[in-house]
């Protein structure tokens, strides 16, 4: 019983369900976490790219996210 309680603690810390920890896959987690299905599909396609191309996508994403954070701080 104590082991089961530990699973719930870990799932809370990681912000996932205990069911995911016991049975889920990363696709299951992505499907349940991302509500924008088009974005989810785009990430799945990016995942199949070469490491070099993925690196470029990550740089662009980081730039857009940073820009948005700066805008939020300026408000």
N, C-alpha and C positions, 0 to 999 in steps of 0.2 A: 504494500500500500504506500509506503514511503517513497518507493521508486516512482510510482504513478504521480505522486504529488510533485516530485522533481521534474517530471515531464511538463506538468502544467506551469511550473515556475519558469522553466526554460522557454516554453512557448510564449509566455507573457513577456519575458525579457526580449525575445527576438521578434515580437509582434507577429507571430504566426499561430495557427491553430495547433492544438495538440495532435489532432488527426493528421495534419500535414507532417509533423515531426515523426509520427509513427508510420505513415503510409504514403505521403505525398512525394511529388517530384518538383523540380524547379519550374516546370511548365505549369503544374497545378497551382503553385504559388503565384506565378505571374498571371495566370488566368483569373485568379481570385483577387489579385491586388490591383491590376490595371483595368480601369473601366473603359478606357479608350481602346477598342479592339483593333483599330487601324494602327495605332501606335504599337500595340503588342505584336501585331504581324510584322511591322517594320523592324522591331527589335529582333524578332526571330530570323528574319532575312539577314540582318546585319551579323547575327551570331554565326552564320554560315560563311561569312567572308574571310579572306585571308587576315592574318594578324596585322599586316600593314594597313589594310583598308579599315579594319576595326579601330586601329589607333587614330586614323584621321577622323573617323566619325566621333570618337571620344573627345578629340580636341575641339571639334565644332560644338558638340554638346556642352562641354565645359565652358566654352566661350559664351554661348547663349545663356547658360545658367548663371554664370558670373555677371553678365550684363544685366540680367533680370534682378539679381540680388542687389546690385549697385543701384538700380532704379528704385527698388523698394526702400533702400536706406536713405535715398535722397528725398523721399516723400515725407 
